[in-house]
Amino acid sequence: MENLILSPISLANLELLIQRSVIAAIAQTQPAATPAELPQTFTISELATYLKCTKATIHAYKKRGIFPYYQTGRTVYFKKSEIDRALEVSGAKRKGSINA
Protein backbone atom coordinates (compact mmCIF):
# COMPACT_ATOMS: atom_id res chain seq x y z
CA MET A 1 0.00 0.00 0.00
CA GLU A 2 1.14 3.51 -0.83
CA ASN A 3 1.93 6.10 1.81
CA LEU A 4 -0.64 8.86 1.69
CA ILE A 5 0.38 12.36 2.72
CA LEU A 6 -2.35 14.90 3.34
CA SER A 7 -1.75 18.61 3.36
CA PRO A 8 -4.12 21.53 3.75
CA ILE A 9 -5.46 23.04 0.54
CA SER A 10 -7.50 26.20 0.08
CA LEU A 11 -11.00 26.03 -1.30
CA ALA A 12 -9.95 27.99 -4.40
CA ASN A 13 -7.09 25.55 -5.11
CA LEU A 14 -9.40 22.58 -4.57
CA GLU A 15 -11.94 24.02 -7.01
CA LEU A 16 -9.21 24.65 -9.57
CA LEU A 17 -7.88 21.10 -9.16
CA ILE A 18 -11.36 19.62 -9.64
CA GLN A 19 -12.06 21.86 -12.64
CA ARG A 20 -8.81 20.85 -14.37
CA SER A 21 -9.49 17.18 -13.65
CA VAL A 22 -12.99 17.35 -15.12
CA ILE A 23 -11.77 19.20 -18.22
CA ALA A 24 -9.02 16.63 -18.74
CA ALA A 25 -11.48 13.76 -18.34
CA ILE A 26 -13.91 15.27 -20.84
CA ALA A 27 -11.11 15.98 -23.32
CA GLN A 28 -10.07 12.32 -23.21
CA THR A 29 -13.59 11.05 -23.93
CA GLN A 30 -14.54 13.47 -26.73
CA PRO A 31 -12.70 13.96 -30.00
CA ALA A 32 -11.36 17.46 -30.52
CA ALA A 33 -13.48 19.61 -32.82
CA THR A 34 -11.81 20.94 -35.92
CA PRO A 35 -12.04 24.69 -36.58
CA ALA A 36 -14.42 24.03 -39.48
CA GLU A 37 -16.86 22.34 -37.06
CA LEU A 38 -16.92 25.23 -34.60
CA PRO A 39 -19.48 27.95 -35.32
CA GLN A 40 -18.05 31.42 -35.74
CA THR A 41 -19.39 33.73 -33.06
CA PHE A 42 -19.37 37.47 -32.50
CA THR A 43 -19.60 39.63 -29.42
CA ILE A 44 -21.67 42.80 -29.70
CA SER A 45 -18.58 44.86 -30.61
CA GLU A 46 -17.41 42.33 -33.20
CA LEU A 47 -20.88 42.11 -34.75
CA ALA A 48 -21.11 45.90 -34.96
CA THR A 49 -17.79 45.95 -36.80
CA TYR A 50 -18.89 43.08 -39.08
CA LEU A 51 -22.14 44.86 -39.98
CA LYS A 52 -20.58 48.35 -39.99
CA CYS A 53 -23.09 49.77 -37.54
CA THR A 54 -23.13 50.92 -33.92
CA LYS A 55 -23.34 48.76 -30.81
CA ALA A 56 -26.61 50.54 -29.98
CA THR A 57 -28.05 49.25 -33.26
CA ILE A 58 -27.02 45.70 -32.38
CA HIS A 59 -28.65 46.05 -28.94
CA ALA A 60 -31.84 47.33 -30.58
CA TYR A 61 -31.99 44.42 -33.05
CA LYS A 62 -31.31 41.96 -30.24
CA LYS A 63 -34.08 43.47 -28.11
CA ARG A 64 -36.54 43.43 -31.04
CA GLY A 65 -35.75 39.76 -31.71
CA ILE A 66 -34.23 40.33 -35.13
CA PHE A 67 -30.93 38.73 -34.14
CA PRO A 68 -30.91 35.46 -32.17
CA TYR A 69 -28.31 35.53 -29.39
CA TYR A 70 -26.77 33.49 -26.59
CA GLN A 71 -25.70 34.78 -23.23
CA THR A 72 -23.10 33.54 -20.77
CA GLY A 73 -23.21 35.67 -17.67
CA ARG A 74 -23.16 39.23 -18.95
CA THR A 75 -21.48 38.37 -22.26
CA VAL A 76 -23.73 38.15 -25.32
CA TYR A 77 -22.77 36.06 -28.35
CA PHE A 78 -24.20 35.83 -31.86
CA LYS A 79 -23.61 32.98 -34.33
CA LYS A 80 -22.47 34.26 -37.71
CA SER A 81 -24.61 31.72 -39.58
CA GLU A 82 -27.75 32.85 -37.72
CA ILE A 83 -26.97 36.54 -38.28
CA ASP A 84 -26.40 35.96 -42.00
CA ARG A 85 -29.68 34.03 -42.19
CA ALA A 86 -31.56 36.83 -40.38
CA LEU A 87 -30.09 39.38 -42.78
CA GLU A 88 -31.09 37.30 -45.80
CA VAL A 89 -34.65 36.93 -44.53
CA SER A 90 -34.93 40.69 -43.96
CA GLY A 91 -33.30 41.48 -47.30
CA ALA A 92 -30.70 43.63 -45.53
CA LYS A 93 -27.71 42.28 -47.45
CA ARG A 94 -29.39 43.21 -50.70
CA LYS A 95 -30.73 46.61 -49.65
CA GLY A 96 -28.05 47.67 -47.17
CA SER A 97 -30.39 48.04 -44.17
CA ILE A 98 -32.46 45.87 -41.88
CA ASN A 99 -36.20 46.00 -42.40
CA ALA A 100 -38.15 45.02 -39.34
N, CA, C and O atoms as a Tinker XYZ file with bonds, in Angstrom:
   400  protein
     1  N      0.836000   -1.169000    0.000000    73     2
     2  CA     0.000000    0.000000    0.000000    64     1     3
     3  C      0.888000    1.242000    0.000000    63     2     4     5
     4  O      1.954000    1.267000    0.616000    81     3
     5  N      0.419000    2.272000   -0.709000    73     3     6
     6  CA     1.138000    3.515000   -0.830000    64     5     7
     7  C      0.997000    4.361000    0.424000    63     6     8     9
     8  O     -0.027000    4.323000    1.106000    81     7
     9  N      2.047000    5.131000    0.717000    73     7    10
    10  CA     1.929000    6.096000    1.808000    64     9    11
    11  C      1.152000    7.300000    1.297000    63    10    12    13
    12  O      1.426000    7.816000    0.214000    81    11
    13  N      0.200000    7.735000    2.072000    73    11    14
    14  CA    -0.638000    8.855000    1.694000    64    13    15
    15  C     -0.298000   10.036000    2.589000    63    14    16    17
    16  O     -0.338000    9.931000    3.815000    81    15
    17  N      0.038000   11.161000    1.966000    73    15    18
    18  CA     0.384000   12.356000    2.724000    64    17    19
    19  C     -0.695000   13.399000    2.443000    63    18    20    21
    20  O     -0.943000   13.751000    1.290000    81    19
    21  N     -1.317000   13.877000    3.478000    73    19    22
    22  CA    -2.352000   14.899000    3.343000    64    21    23
    23  C     -1.794000   16.252000    3.757000    63    22    24    25
    24  O     -1.057000   16.366000    4.736000    81    23
    25  N     -2.157000   17.265000    2.998000    73    23    26
    26  CA    -1.746000   18.612000    3.364000    64    25    27
    27  C     -2.945000   19.532000    3.164000    63    26    28    29
    28  O     -3.821000   19.241000    2.350000    81    27
    29  N     -2.988000   20.626000    3.892000    73    27    30
    30  CA    -4.122000   21.531000    3.753000    64    29    31
    31  C     -4.123000   22.187000    2.370000    63    30    32    33
    32  O     -3.070000   22.485000    1.805000    81    31
    33  N     -5.320000   22.401000    1.844000    73    31    34
    34  CA    -5.463000   23.044000    0.541000    64    33    35
    35  C     -6.606000   24.051000    0.651000    63    34    36    37
    36  O     -7.617000   23.785000    1.301000    81    35
    37  N     -6.440000   25.190000    0.019000    73    35    38
    38  CA    -7.495000   26.204000    0.081000    64    37    39
    39  C     -8.664000   25.766000   -0.798000    63    38    40    41
    40  O     -8.512000   24.932000   -1.690000    81    39
    41  N     -9.810000   26.336000   -0.530000    73    39    42
    42  CA   -11.002000   26.026000   -1.305000    64    41    43
    43  C    -10.814000   26.404000   -2.768000    63    42    44    45
    44  O    -11.233000   25.665000   -3.659000    81    43
    45  N    -10.189000   27.543000   -3.020000    73    43    46
    46  CA    -9.951000   27.986000   -4.400000    64    45    47
    47  C     -9.044000   27.005000   -5.145000    63    46    48    49
    48  O     -9.297000   26.687000   -6.306000    81    47
    49  N     -7.987000   26.524000   -4.480000    73    47    50
    50  CA    -7.089000   25.552000   -5.109000    64    49    51
    51  C     -7.786000   24.221000   -5.336000    63    50    52    53
    52  O     -7.542000   23.562000   -6.346000    81    51
    53  N     -8.648000   23.817000   -4.416000    73    51    54
    54  CA    -9.399000   22.575000   -4.573000    64    53    55
    55  C    -10.344000   22.679000   -5.762000    63    54    56    57
    56  O    -10.449000   21.747000   -6.559000    81    55
    57  N    -11.037000   23.820000   -5.884000    73    55    58
    58  CA   -11.941000   24.023000   -7.015000    64    57    59
    59  C    -11.181000   23.993000   -8.329000    63    58    60    61
    60  O    -11.643000   23.397000   -9.301000    81    59
    61  N    -10.028000   24.627000   -8.365000    73    59    62
    62  CA    -9.206000   24.646000   -9.571000    64    61    63
    63  C     -8.733000   23.238000   -9.935000    63    62    64    65
    64  O     -8.743000   22.862000  -11.107000    81    63
    65  N     -8.327000   22.475000   -8.948000    73    63    66
    66  CA    -7.882000   21.103000   -9.164000    64    65    67
    67  C     -9.013000   20.248000   -9.725000    63    66    68    69
    68  O     -8.803000   19.473000  -10.658000    81    67
    69  N    -10.204000   20.385000   -9.163000    73    67    70
    70  CA   -11.359000   19.618000   -9.645000    64    69    71
    71  C    -11.714000   20.040000  -11.062000    63    70    72    73
    72  O    -11.971000   19.193000  -11.917000    81    71
    73  N    -11.730000   21.355000  -11.317000    73    71    74
    74  CA   -12.061000   21.864000  -12.643000    64    73    75
    75  C    -11.092000   21.323000  -13.697000    63    74    76    77
    76  O    -11.521000   20.872000  -14.759000    81    75
    77  N     -9.809000   21.364000  -13.414000    73    75    78
    78  CA    -8.813000   20.848000  -14.367000    64    77    79
    79  C     -8.976000   19.351000  -14.589000    63    78    80    81
    80  O     -8.810000   18.866000  -15.708000    81    79
    81  N     -9.298000   18.617000  -13.532000    73    79    82
    82  CA    -9.488000   17.178000  -13.650000    64    81    83
    83  C    -10.699000   16.851000  -14.512000    63    82    84    85
    84  O    -10.648000   15.941000  -15.339000    81    83
    85  N    -11.779000   17.583000  -14.325000    73    83    86
    86  CA   -12.990000   17.353000  -15.119000    64    85    87
    87  C    -12.735000   17.698000  -16.584000    63    86    88    89
    88  O    -13.134000   16.944000  -17.472000    81    87
    89  N    -12.081000   18.814000  -16.846000    73    87    90
    90  CA   -11.772000   19.202000  -18.221000    64    89    91
    91  C    -10.888000   18.165000  -18.894000    63    90    92    93
    92  O    -11.106000   17.825000  -20.057000    81    91
    93  N     -9.902000   17.663000  -18.183000    73    91    94
    94  CA    -9.016000   16.633000  -18.739000    64    93    95
    95  C     -9.788000   15.345000  -19.028000    63    94    96    97
    96  O     -9.561000   14.702000  -20.053000    81    95
    97  N    -10.691000   14.969000  -18.137000    73    95    98
    98  CA   -11.475000   13.756000  -18.342000    64    97    99
    99  C    -12.404000   13.894000  -19.541000    63    98   100   101
   100  O    -12.554000   12.953000  -20.319000    81    99
   101  N    -13.021000   15.049000  -19.694000    73    99   102
   102  CA   -13.912000   15.275000  -20.839000    64   101   103
   103  C    -13.108000   15.285000  -22.135000    63   102   104   105
   104  O    -13.548000   14.722000  -23.137000    81   103
   105  N    -11.943000   15.913000  -22.128000    73   103   106
   106  CA   -11.107000   15.983000  -23.319000    64   105   107
   107  C    -10.678000   14.596000  -23.785000    63   106   108   109
   108  O    -10.523000   14.365000  -24.984000    81   107
   109  N    -10.486000   13.678000  -22.852000    73   107   110
   110  CA   -10.073000   12.322000  -23.208000    64   109   111
   111  C    -11.215000   11.524000  -23.815000    63   110   112   113
   112  O    -10.972000   10.618000  -24.613000    81   111
   113  N    -12.460000   11.840000  -23.454000    73   111   114
   114  CA   -13.588000   11.050000  -23.934000    64   113   115
   115  C    -14.202000   11.592000  -25.209000    63   114   116   117
   116  O    -14.904000   10.862000  -25.909000    81   115
   117  N    -13.953000   12.870000  -25.534000    73   115   118
   118  CA   -14.537000   13.472000  -26.726000    64   117   119
   119  C    -13.447000   13.829000  -27.722000    63   118   120   121
   120  O    -12.396000   14.345000  -27.340000    81   119
   121  N    -13.694000   13.557000  -28.998000    73   119   122
   122  CA   -12.704000   13.963000  -30.002000    64   121   123
   123  C    -12.674000   15.485000  -30.108000    63   122   124   125
   124  O    -13.693000   16.155000  -29.933000    81   123
   125  N    -11.516000   16.004000  -30.390000    73   123   126
   126  CA   -11.364000   17.459000  -30.524000    64   125   127
   127  C    -12.090000   17.932000  -31.774000    63   126   128   129
   128  O    -12.026000   17.283000  -32.817000    81   127
   129  N    -12.773000   19.051000  -31.670000    73   127   130
   130  CA   -13.476000   19.612000  -32.815000    64   129   131
   131  C    -12.467000   20.346000  -33.700000    63   130   132   133
   132  O    -11.545000   21.000000  -33.213000    81   131
   133  N    -12.665000   20.220000  -34.990000    73   131   134
   134  CA   -11.812000   20.945000  -35.919000    64   133   135
   135  C    -12.369000   22.359000  -36.064000    63   134   136   137
   136  O    -13.560000   22.571000  -35.834000    81   135
   137  N    -11.545000   23.320000  -36.435000    73   135   138
   138  CA   -12.036000   24.688000  -36.576000    64   137   139
   139  C    -13.229000   24.811000  -37.519000    63   138   140   141
   140  O    -14.081000   25.675000  -37.315000    81   139
   141  N    -13.307000   23.970000  -38.541000    73   139   142
   142  CA   -14.424000   24.030000  -39.477000    64   141   143
   143  C    -15.729000   23.623000  -38.807000    63   142   144   145
   144  O    -16.800000   24.046000  -39.242000    81   143
   145  N    -15.660000   22.806000  -37.753000    73   143   146
   146  CA   -16.860000   22.343000  -37.059000    64   145   147
   147  C    -17.375000   23.353000  -36.042000    63   146   148   149
   148  O    -18.542000   23.300000  -35.655000    81   147
   149  N    -16.520000   24.268000  -35.608000    73   147   150
   150  CA   -16.917000   25.235000  -34.602000    64   149   151
   151  C    -17.634000   26.407000  -35.258000    63   150   152   153
   152  O    -17.145000   26.954000  -36.247000    81   151
   153  N    -18.793000   26.803000  -34.718000    73   151   154
   154  CA   -19.478000   27.950000  -35.322000    64   153   155
   155  C    -18.739000   29.243000  -35.011000    63   154   156   157
   156  O    -18.231000   29.429000  -33.905000    81   155
   157  N    -18.684000   30.125000  -35.985000    73   155   158
   158  CA   -18.054000   31.422000  -35.744000    64   157   159
   159  C    -19.028000   32.270000  -34.953000    63   158   160   161
   160  O    -20.208000   32.357000  -35.296000    81   159
   161  N    -18.535000   32.898000  -33.889000    73   159   162
   162  CA   -19.387000   33.733000  -33.057000    64   161   163
   163  C    -18.832000   35.145000  -32.975000    63   162   164   165
   164  O    -17.644000   35.386000  -33.186000    81   163
   165  N    -19.729000   36.067000  -32.662000    73   163   166
   166  CA   -19.371000   37.467000  -32.504000    64   165   167
   167  C    -19.840000   37.962000  -31.145000    63   166   168   169
   168  O    -20.878000   37.525000  -30.648000    81   167
   169  N    -19.097000   38.854000  -30.552000    73   167   170
   170  CA   -19.598000   39.626000  -29.417000    64   169   171
   171  C    -20.342000   40.818000  -30.021000    63   170   172   173
   172  O    -20.360000   40.980000  -31.241000    81   171
   173  N    -20.947000   41.639000  -29.191000    73   171   174
   174  CA   -21.669000   42.804000  -29.701000    64   173   175
   175  C    -20.733000   43.728000  -30.468000    63   174   176   177
   176  O    -21.087000   44.208000  -31.545000    81   175
   177  N    -19.544000   43.983000  -29.930000    73   175   178
   178  CA   -18.583000   44.859000  -30.614000    64   177   179
   179  C    -18.141000   44.272000  -31.949000    63   178   180   181
   180  O    -18.064000   44.983000  -32.951000    81   179
   181  N    -17.854000   42.983000  -31.960000    73   179   182
   182  CA   -17.411000   42.333000  -33.200000    64   181   183
   183  C    -18.517000   42.333000  -34.251000    63   182   184   185
   184  O    -18.254000   42.532000  -35.437000    81   183
   185  N    -19.757000   42.110000  -33.811000    73   183   186
   186  CA   -20.876000   42.111000  -34.752000    64   185   187
   187  C    -21.108000   43.513000  -35.313000    63   186   188   189
   188  O    -21.415000   43.665000  -36.495000    81   187
   189  N    -20.964000   44.528000  -34.478000    73   187   190
   190  CA   -21.115000   45.903000  -34.958000    64   189   191
   191  C    -20.066000   46.214000  -36.021000    63   190   192   193
   192  O    -20.365000   46.867000  -37.021000    81   191
   193  N    -18.854000   45.753000  -35.810000    73   191   194
   194  CA   -17.792000   45.947000  -36.805000    64   193   195
   195  C    -18.117000   45.169000  -38.083000    63   194   196   197
   196  O    -17.967000   45.692000  -39.187000    81   195
   197  N    -18.557000   43.930000  -37.928000    73   195   198
   198  CA   -18.893000   43.077000  -39.080000    64   197   199
   199  C    -19.996000   43.712000  -39.932000    63   198   200   201
   200  O    -19.937000   43.681000  -41.161000    81   199
   201  N    -21.004000   44.288000  -39.262000    73   199   202
   202  CA   -22.139000   44.863000  -39.984000    64   201   203
   203  C    -21.964000   46.354000  -40.276000    63   202   204   205
   204  O    -22.810000   46.970000  -40.925000    81   203
   205  N    -20.863000   46.926000  -39.794000    73   203   206
   206  CA   -20.578000   48.354000  -39.990000    64   205   207
   207  C    -21.726000   49.220000  -39.469000    63   206   208   209
   208  O    -22.276000   50.064000  -40.176000    81   207
   209  N    -22.064000   48.973000  -38.198000    73   207   210
   210  CA   -23.090000   49.770000  -37.541000    64   209   211
   211  C    -22.663000   49.988000  -36.088000    63   210   212   213
   212  O    -21.581000   49.554000  -35.691000    81   211
   213  N    -23.487000   50.644000  -35.311000    73   211   214
   214  CA   -23.133000   50.921000  -33.921000    64   213   215
   215  C    -23.550000   49.780000  -33.000000    63   214   216   217
   216  O    -24.388000   48.950000  -33.353000    81   215
   217  N    -22.950000   49.755000  -31.813000    73   215   218
   218  CA   -23.341000   48.761000  -30.810000    64   217   219
   219  C    -24.783000   48.990000  -30.375000    63   218   220   221
   220  O    -25.495000   48.033000  -30.071000    81   219
   221  N    -25.222000   50.241000  -30.340000    73   219   222
   222  CA   -26.611000   50.545000  -29.977000    64   221   223
   223  C    -27.585000   49.906000  -30.966000    63   222   224   225
   224  O    -28.654000   49.435000  -30.578000    81   223
   225  N    -27.211000   49.893000  -32.238000    73   223   226
   226  CA   -28.051000   49.254000  -33.257000    64   225   227
   227  C    -28.143000   47.758000  -33.001000    63   226   228   229
   228  O    -29.224000   47.177000  -33.103000    81   227
   229  N    -27.033000   47.136000  -32.672000    73   227   230
   230  CA   -27.025000   45.697000  -32.378000    64   229   231
   231  C    -27.924000   45.415000  -31.174000    63   230   232   233
   232  O    -28.717000   44.473000  -31.197000    81   231
   233  N    -27.802000   46.232000  -30.118000    73   231   234
   234  CA   -28.647000   46.052000  -28.936000    64   233   235
   235  C    -30.130000   46.177000  -29.304000    63   234   236   237
   236  O    -30.964000   45.419000  -28.810000    81   235
   237  N    -30.446000   47.132000  -30.168000    73   235   238
   238  CA   -31.840000   47.333000  -30.575000    64   237   239
   239  C    -32.366000   46.118000  -31.350000    63   238   240   241
   240  O    -33.486000   45.668000  -31.107000    81   239
   241  N    -31.569000   45.590000  -32.274000    73   239   242
   242  CA   -31.992000   44.424000  -33.052000    64   241   243
   243  C    -32.118000   43.190000  -32.167000    63   242   244   245
   244  O    -32.998000   42.354000  -32.372000    81   243
   245  N    -31.240000   43.087000  -31.192000    73   243   246
   246  CA   -31.315000   41.964000  -30.240000    64   245   247
   247  C    -32.599000   42.063000  -29.426000    63   246   248   249
   248  O    -33.309000   41.073000  -29.245000    81   247
   249  N    -32.888000   43.253000  -28.942000    73   247   250
   250  CA   -34.078000   43.467000  -28.114000    64   249   251
   251  C    -35.362000   43.218000  -28.909000    63   250   252   253
   252  O    -36.332000   42.683000  -28.373000    81   251
   253  N    -35.367000   43.607000  -30.190000    73   251   254
   254  CA   -36.545000   43.431000  -31.035000    64   253   255
   255  C    -36.681000   42.003000  -31.559000    63   254   256   257
   256  O    -37.680000   41.670000  -32.196000    81   255
   257  N    -35.677000   41.152000  -31.293000    73   255   258
   258  CA   -35.753000   39.755000  -31.711000    64   257   259
   259  C    -35.320000   39.512000  -33.138000    63   258   260   261
   260  O    -35.552000   38.432000  -33.681000    81   259
   261  N    -34.698000   40.494000  -33.752000    73   259   262
   262  CA   -34.235000   40.334000  -35.128000    64   261   263
   263  C    -33.030000   39.404000  -35.177000    63   262   264   265
   264  O    -32.919000   38.565000  -36.071000    81   263
   265  N    -32.121000   39.559000  -34.204000    73   263   266
   266  CA   -30.926000   38.727000  -34.143000    64   265   267
   267  C    -31.038000   37.744000  -32.986000    63   266   268   269
   268  O    -31.199000   38.162000  -31.840000    81   267
   269  N    -30.956000   36.436000  -33.266000    73   267   270
   270  CA   -30.907000   35.463000  -32.168000    64   269   271
   271  C    -29.560000   35.583000  -31.456000    63   270   272   273
   272  O    -28.544000   35.869000  -32.090000    81   271
   273  N    -29.551000   35.367000  -30.155000    73   271   274
   274  CA   -28.312000   35.527000  -29.391000    64   273   275
   275  C    -28.244000   34.516000  -28.266000    63   274   276   277
   276  O    -29.236000   33.877000  -27.916000    81   275
   277  N    -27.057000   34.385000  -27.711000    73   275   278
   278  CA   -26.773000   33.494000  -26.589000    64   277   279
   279  C    -26.062000   34.326000  -25.537000    63   278   280   281
   280  O    -25.320000   35.255000  -25.856000    81   279
   281  N    -26.295000   33.983000  -24.290000    73   279   282
   282  CA   -25.704000   34.783000  -23.228000    64   281   283
   283  C    -25.057000   33.876000  -22.194000    63   282   284   285
   284  O    -25.658000   32.905000  -21.733000    81   283
   285  N    -23.826000   34.207000  -21.839000    73   283   286
   286  CA   -23.096000   33.538000  -20.774000    64   285   287
   287  C    -22.736000   34.604000  -19.767000    63   286   288   289
   288  O    -21.851000   35.424000  -20.012000    81   287
   289  N    -23.413000   34.597000  -18.638000    73   287   290
   290  CA   -23.215000   35.669000  -17.669000    64   289   291
   291  C    -23.690000   36.967000  -18.288000    63   290   292   293
   292  O    -24.844000   37.078000  -18.701000    81   291
   293  N    -22.804000   37.952000  -18.354000    73   291   294
   294  CA   -23.163000   39.233000  -18.952000    64   293   295
   295  C    -22.694000   39.353000  -20.402000    63   294   296   297
   296  O    -22.955000   40.363000  -21.055000    81   295
   297  N    -22.008000   38.335000  -20.904000    73   295   298
   298  CA   -21.479000   38.374000  -22.263000    64   297   299
   299  C    -22.502000   37.806000  -23.239000    63   298   300   301
   300  O    -23.031000   36.714000  -23.031000    81   299
   301  N    -22.776000   38.549000  -24.298000    73   299   302
   302  CA   -23.733000   38.154000  -25.320000    64   301   303
   303  C    -22.970000   37.715000  -26.565000    63   302   304   305
   304  O    -22.018000   38.371000  -26.988000    81   303
   305  N    -23.400000   36.595000  -27.144000    73   303   306
   306  CA   -22.769000   36.064000  -28.349000    64   305   307
   307  C    -23.810000   35.898000  -29.446000    63   306   308   309
   308  O    -24.985000   35.649000  -29.175000    81   307
   309  N    -23.361000   36.041000  -30.686000    73   307   310
   310  CA   -24.198000   35.827000  -31.855000    64   309   311
   311  C    -23.477000   34.852000  -32.769000    63   310   312   313
   312  O    -22.264000   34.960000  -32.954000    81   311
   313  N    -24.210000   33.895000  -33.348000    73   311   314
   314  CA   -23.613000   32.980000  -34.326000    64   313   315
   315  C    -23.680000   33.640000  -35.702000    63   314   316   317
   316  O    -24.724000   34.145000  -36.116000    81   315
   317  N    -22.548000   33.625000  -36.396000    73   315   318
   318  CA   -22.465000   34.256000  -37.712000    64   317   319
   319  C    -23.503000   33.672000  -38.666000    63   318   320   321
   320  O    -24.154000   34.415000  -39.401000    81   319
   321  N    -23.664000   32.353000  -38.662000    73   319   322
   322  CA   -24.615000   31.722000  -39.579000    64   321   323
   323  C    -26.045000   32.202000  -39.321000    63   322   324   325
   324  O    -26.815000   32.398000  -40.261000    81   323
   325  N    -26.396000   32.391000  -38.050000    73   323   326
   326  CA   -27.749000   32.853000  -37.716000    64   325   327
   327  C    -27.938000   34.331000  -38.073000    63   326   328   329
   328  O    -29.024000   34.736000  -38.488000    81   327
   329  N    -26.891000   35.128000  -37.914000    73   327   330
   330  CA   -26.967000   36.541000  -38.283000    64   329   331
   331  C    -27.118000   36.664000  -39.791000    63   330   332   333
   332  O    -27.956000   37.426000  -40.273000    81   331
   333  N    -26.309000   35.917000  -40.537000    73   331   334
   334  CA   -26.399000   35.961000  -42.000000    64   333   335
   335  C    -27.786000   35.529000  -42.470000    63   334   336   337
   336  O    -28.342000   36.120000  -43.396000    81   335
   337  N    -28.343000   34.502000  -41.834000    73   335   338
   338  CA   -29.682000   34.027000  -42.187000    64   337   339
   339  C    -30.728000   35.104000  -41.885000    63   338   340   341
   340  O    -31.632000   35.329000  -42.690000    81   339
   341  N    -30.613000   35.768000  -40.739000    73   339   342
   342  CA   -31.562000   36.831000  -40.377000    64   341   343
   343  C    -31.475000   37.990000  -41.363000    63   342   344   345
   344  O    -32.489000   38.595000  -41.712000    81   343
   345  N    -30.266000   38.295000  -41.807000    73   343   346
   346  CA   -30.094000   39.377000  -42.780000    64   345   347
   347  C    -30.676000   39.003000  -44.138000    63   346   348   349
   348  O    -31.252000   39.849000  -44.822000    81   347
   349  N    -30.527000   37.745000  -44.530000    73   347   350
   350  CA   -31.089000   37.296000  -45.804000    64   349   351
   351  C    -32.611000   37.348000  -45.769000    63   350   352   353
   352  O    -33.245000   37.775000  -46.735000    81   351
   353  N    -33.188000   36.920000  -44.671000    73   351   354
   354  CA   -34.650000   36.933000  -44.532000    64   353   355
   355  C    -35.182000   38.357000  -44.601000    63   354   356   357
   356  O    -36.220000   38.605000  -45.215000    81   355
   357  N    -34.475000   39.295000  -43.973000    73   355   358
   358  CA   -34.932000   40.686000  -43.962000    64   357   359
   359  C    -34.583000   41.422000  -45.252000    63   358   360   361
   360  O    -35.093000   42.515000  -45.499000    81   359
   361  N    -33.720000   40.831000  -46.072000    73   359   362
   362  CA   -33.303000   41.481000  -47.303000    64   361   363
   363  C    -32.244000   42.542000  -47.075000    63   362   364   365
   364  O    -31.956000   43.330000  -47.976000    81   363
   365  N    -31.658000   42.575000  -45.883000    73   363   366
   366  CA   -30.700000   43.630000  -45.529000    64   365   367
   367  C    -29.427000   43.568000  -46.357000    63   366   368   369
   368  O    -28.865000   44.609000  -46.699000    81   367
   369  N    -28.961000   42.369000  -46.684000    73   367   370
   370  CA   -27.715000   42.280000  -47.455000    64   369   371
   371  C    -27.918000   42.872000  -48.844000    63   370   372   373
   372  O    -27.002000   43.459000  -49.420000    81   371
   373  N    -29.110000   42.715000  -49.368000    73   371   374
   374  CA   -29.391000   43.210000  -50.701000    64   373   375
   375  C    -29.617000   44.719000  -50.692000    63   374   376   377
   376  O    -29.141000   45.425000  -51.581000    81   375
   377  N    -30.344000   45.214000  -49.685000    73   375   378
   378  CA   -30.732000   46.611000  -49.651000    64   377   379
   379  C    -29.803000   47.497000  -48.835000    63   378   380   381
   380  O    -29.828000   48.720000  -48.977000    81   379
   381  N    -28.974000   46.883000  -47.971000    73   379   382
   382  CA   -28.049000   47.670000  -47.174000    64   381   383
   383  C    -28.615000   48.127000  -45.835000    63   382   384   385
   384  O    -27.956000   48.880000  -45.119000    81   383
   385  N    -29.816000   47.692000  -45.482000    73   383   386
   386  CA   -30.388000   48.039000  -44.171000    64   385   387
   387  C    -31.279000   46.903000  -43.716000    63   386   388   389
   388  O    -31.653000   46.031000  -44.500000    81   387
   389  N    -31.613000   46.926000  -42.437000    73   387   390
   390  CA   -32.455000   45.874000  -41.882000    64   389   391
   391  C    -33.884000   46.378000  -41.797000    63   390   392   393
   392  O    -34.160000   47.408000  -41.181000    81   391
   393  N    -34.791000   45.636000  -42.425000    73   391   394
   394  CA   -36.199000   45.997000  -42.397000    64   393   395
   395  C    -36.916000   45.156000  -41.362000    63   394   396   397
   396  O    -36.981000   43.933000  -41.489000    81   395
   397  N    -37.437000   45.780000  -40.369000    73   395   398
   398  CA   -38.150000   45.017000  -39.337000    64   397   399
   399  C    -39.340000   45.784000  -38.848000    63   398   400
   400  O    -40.067000   45.306000  -37.977000    81   399
